[in-house]
Amino acid sequence: MKNDPLELLEELVAIPSITGDEATYTRRVAELLSADGYDVELPEVEPGRPNLVARPQQGPPPAIYFSTHLDVVPPHIPPRWEGDSLYGRGTADTKGPLVAMFEAARRLRAEGISAGFLLVVGEEVDHIGAIHAAETLDLGGARILLGEPTSTRVVAAQKGLLKVRLSAVGQAGHSAFPDRGVSAVHRLLDALTAIRAEAWPDDPVLGETTLNVGTIQGGVAANVFAPAAEAVVLFRLCAPVAGVLERVEALLGEGVRCEVISRNDPVKLDPPAGFPTCVIPFNSDASYLSGLGPVWLSGPGRIELAHSEHEHIRREDVAAGIESYVALGRAAAAAEARA
């Protein structure tokens, strides 16, 4: 690997890895880890979409696994420098955390602490890589250090997520004759109005449940009652999915149905003492990977910059991430030794 983490990050950001097309990037990461003394496996999640599992070729089994996702949101934005900041898609979410993990693992290895890697596809859409890993891998209960841009704070709690598709059906007809048709668009809008007006749960730690009507479409022409319409709604949850979903379905009204696209409950984590903490409103693989081992969630970079055309990470952020990951690795190894 390159000695300068930012030089390596620039190389990795230049490789497109939009969800569904992670393979080229995954192969390059596998080459880097193989050259650095790891045995690398590429278990296929879907055709042409492998996860990556890496374990040291020598020494004891890993006490910790560094983990993050291989995919990024579209569009691909190539790297460019502005002063000490590297811009481009994935600089913060999450190729920046990954290069910090690489360097932290090197330093921990020099201290006799064994670390592996679990890198997964699909986090930005459906968590398919994390789900596959949880169903197929055995990490021996090792601590997972999960990387997301949290400004190097360790996450104490994470909001849940519910993403649903609302589909409405109507009856096409001439819009001049209201008795000759039923508008699916009107039915859908009524359901969305009710959902947006509802008082959703809040929590003293996680704050308010929020929602976003992300996409909406339907109808064929202004003078035709729409035969079909649909919207995708995403909730950031402060309460379990089941209760929220039940309330959504009760608000839909005639001719509207709900299909769950993805879901996970809020997560309360157990950050180690002595580290700055935070509560995050965004989703991660934490709830899916927690079945493999206890999770600490942290990483360099600012999530507020992710998914934007201005996404970037500063050199000092990566340096802080390395130091934080080393400290978390030491804490994980010490906790294992006491167990």
ZIGI-V410198 format. One line per field, one symbol per residue. burial: # if it has 16 or more other ideal C-beta (glycine too) atoms within 10 Angstrom, else .. A space follows every 10 residues. Layout:
burial: ???
This chain:
burial: #...##.### ###.###### ###.##..## .##..#.#.# .#..#...## ######.... .######### ###..##.#. ....###### ########## #########. ..######## ####..#### ####..#.#. .######### ########## ####.##### .##....... ########## ##..#....# .....#..#. #......##. ....###### #########. #..##..#.. ##..##.... ..#####.#. ##..#..### .######### .##.###### ###.##.... #####.##.# ######.### ###......
